[in-house]
Amino acid sequence: MKTCKPGIYIFVSVLQLVSCMLISSACGDVNEDESIYPLKDRAALEVEWSCPSTSQTDVSTAAIIRIKFKKELDPSSVDSNGVLLGSGRSLVEGNVFYENSLLTYVPIYELKPDSRYDVYFTSSLLDIDGFSLTDNVLVFSFLTGNPGNKTCR
């Protein structure tokens, strides 16, 4: 077992402390996972636009949900576990596609008329840098109307 003289140990500790302080001030902070990454770039996933839009009413029961993100996602994280569509206590099965920051959710079955649907992101959905949300997040809700409407097709 190696032993260090007290003076050397103090010097190394001070050097480590100064290094951490310099890195923290240059990068914004050292994150909880001890990675050094500017916290300002770790924003939650932001939606640029969606169809249907937030609180839209009279949406077609045959609607396809499209969500355009402000930041690229990790394509390998985009699946039916990362985006959920639900009504009441039941989830709507669907297929998920992703290309050029545009996520498309295609329900397998037609949606019920005159019903509220909620779109959620889960923590398995990652941005291009590999960061996820910490919890499931309600992104937006919409209300369906008549089957004949042409919204989001």
C-alpha positions as CSV (number, residue, x, y, z in Angstrom):
1,M,0.0,0.0,0.0
2,K,1.4,3.4,-1.0
3,T,1.4,6.2,1.4
4,C,1.6,9.9,0.7
5,K,3.2,12.7,2.6
6,P,0.5,15.1,4.0
7,G,1.9,18.0,2.0
8,I,1.5,16.1,-1.3
9,Y,-2.0,15.0,-0.5
10,I,-3.1,18.6,0.3
11,F,-1.5,19.9,-3.0
12,V,-3.3,17.2,-5.0
13,S,-6.7,18.0,-3.3
14,V,-6.3,21.7,-3.9
15,L,-5.4,21.0,-7.6
16,Q,-8.5,18.8,-8.0
17,L,-10.7,21.5,-6.3
18,V,-9.3,24.3,-8.6
19,S,-9.8,22.0,-11.7
20,C,-13.5,21.4,-10.7
21,M,-14.1,25.1,-10.2
22,L,-12.6,26.0,-13.5
23,I,-14.5,23.3,-15.4
24,S,-17.7,24.3,-13.6
25,S,-17.4,27.9,-14.5
26,A,-16.5,27.1,-18.1
27,C,-19.3,24.6,-18.7
28,G,-22.0,25.9,-16.5
29,D,-22.0,23.1,-14.0
30,V,-21.1,19.5,-13.3
31,N,-24.3,17.6,-13.7
32,E,-25.8,15.0,-11.3
33,D,-24.5,12.2,-13.3
34,E,-21.0,13.8,-13.0
35,S,-20.9,14.5,-16.7
36,I,-19.6,17.9,-17.7
37,Y,-22.2,19.3,-20.1
38,P,-23.7,22.8,-20.3
39,L,-26.9,22.7,-18.4
40,K,-28.5,25.3,-20.7
41,D,-28.3,22.7,-23.5
42,R,-30.2,20.1,-21.4
43,A,-33.6,21.6,-21.9
44,A,-36.6,19.4,-21.9
45,L,-37.8,18.2,-25.3
46,E,-39.6,21.1,-26.9
47,V,-42.3,20.8,-29.5
48,E,-42.2,23.3,-32.4
49,W,-45.7,22.4,-33.6
50,S,-48.2,19.5,-33.5
51,C,-51.2,18.3,-35.5
52,P,-53.6,18.2,-33.9
53,S,-52.6,21.3,-32.0
54,T,-52.9,21.8,-28.2
55,S,-56.6,21.8,-27.1
56,Q,-57.8,21.4,-30.7
57,T,-61.5,20.3,-31.0
58,D,-63.4,18.5,-33.6
59,V,-60.4,16.4,-34.7
60,S,-61.0,13.6,-37.1
61,T,-61.4,10.1,-35.6
62,A,-59.0,9.0,-38.3
63,A,-56.3,11.5,-37.3
64,I,-52.6,10.8,-37.5
65,I,-50.7,12.6,-34.8
66,R,-47.6,14.6,-36.0
67,I,-45.2,16.3,-33.6
68,K,-42.3,18.5,-34.9
69,F,-39.5,18.9,-32.3
70,K,-37.1,21.8,-32.0
71,K,-34.2,19.5,-31.4
72,E,-33.3,16.2,-33.1
73,L,-34.2,13.0,-31.2
74,D,-32.1,9.8,-30.9
75,P,-33.9,7.8,-33.6
76,S,-33.2,4.5,-31.8
77,S,-35.3,5.8,-28.8
78,V,-38.3,6.6,-30.9
79,D,-40.9,3.8,-30.5
80,S,-44.3,3.2,-29.1
81,N,-42.8,3.2,-25.6
82,G,-41.6,6.8,-25.9
83,V,-44.8,8.4,-27.0
84,L,-48.2,7.4,-25.6
85,L,-51.7,8.3,-26.8
86,G,-54.4,7.7,-24.3
87,S,-58.1,8.4,-23.6
88,G,-59.3,8.0,-20.1
89,R,-57.5,5.1,-18.6
90,S,-56.8,3.3,-21.8
91,L,-53.9,3.6,-24.2
92,V,-54.3,3.7,-28.0
93,E,-52.1,1.2,-29.8
94,G,-50.2,2.7,-32.7
95,N,-47.1,2.8,-34.9
96,V,-44.5,5.4,-34.4
97,F,-42.3,6.8,-37.2
98,Y,-39.5,9.5,-37.0
99,E,-37.6,11.5,-39.6
100,N,-36.0,14.9,-39.6
101,S,-37.3,16.0,-36.1
102,L,-40.9,14.9,-37.1
103,L,-42.5,12.2,-35.1
104,T,-45.6,10.6,-36.5
105,Y,-48.0,8.4,-34.4
106,V,-50.5,6.4,-36.5
107,P,-53.2,4.8,-34.3
108,I,-54.0,1.2,-35.3
109,Y,-57.7,1.7,-34.8
110,E,-59.9,4.7,-35.5
111,L,-60.3,7.0,-32.5
112,K,-63.6,7.3,-30.7
113,P,-65.8,10.3,-31.6
114,D,-66.4,13.0,-29.1
115,S,-63.5,11.9,-26.8
116,R,-60.5,13.5,-25.2
117,Y,-57.1,12.2,-26.1
118,D,-53.8,13.0,-24.3
119,V,-50.3,12.7,-25.9
120,Y,-47.5,11.9,-23.4
121,F,-43.7,11.6,-23.8
122,T,-42.0,9.1,-21.5
123,S,-38.5,9.0,-20.1
124,S,-37.5,6.5,-22.8
125,L,-37.6,9.2,-25.4
126,L,-34.1,10.6,-25.8
127,D,-32.8,13.7,-27.5
128,I,-29.8,13.4,-29.9
129,D,-27.4,13.9,-27.0
130,G,-28.9,11.0,-25.1
131,F,-30.8,13.0,-22.4
132,S,-34.3,12.0,-21.4
133,L,-37.1,13.5,-19.6
134,T,-37.2,12.7,-15.9
135,D,-40.9,11.8,-15.8
136,N,-43.7,11.1,-18.2
137,V,-44.9,14.5,-19.4
138,L,-48.3,15.4,-20.8
139,V,-47.5,17.3,-24.0
140,F,-51.0,18.2,-25.3
141,S,-54.6,17.1,-25.4
142,F,-57.3,17.2,-28.1
143,L,-60.9,16.4,-28.6
144,T,-62.3,14.2,-31.5
145,G,-65.4,15.1,-33.4
146,N,-67.2,13.4,-36.3
147,P,-65.5,10.6,-38.3
148,G,-65.8,12.7,-41.5
149,N,-63.5,15.5,-40.4
150,K,-60.3,16.0,-42.3
151,T,-58.0,17.1,-39.5
152,C,-54.4,15.8,-39.5
153,R,-54.6,13.3,-42.3
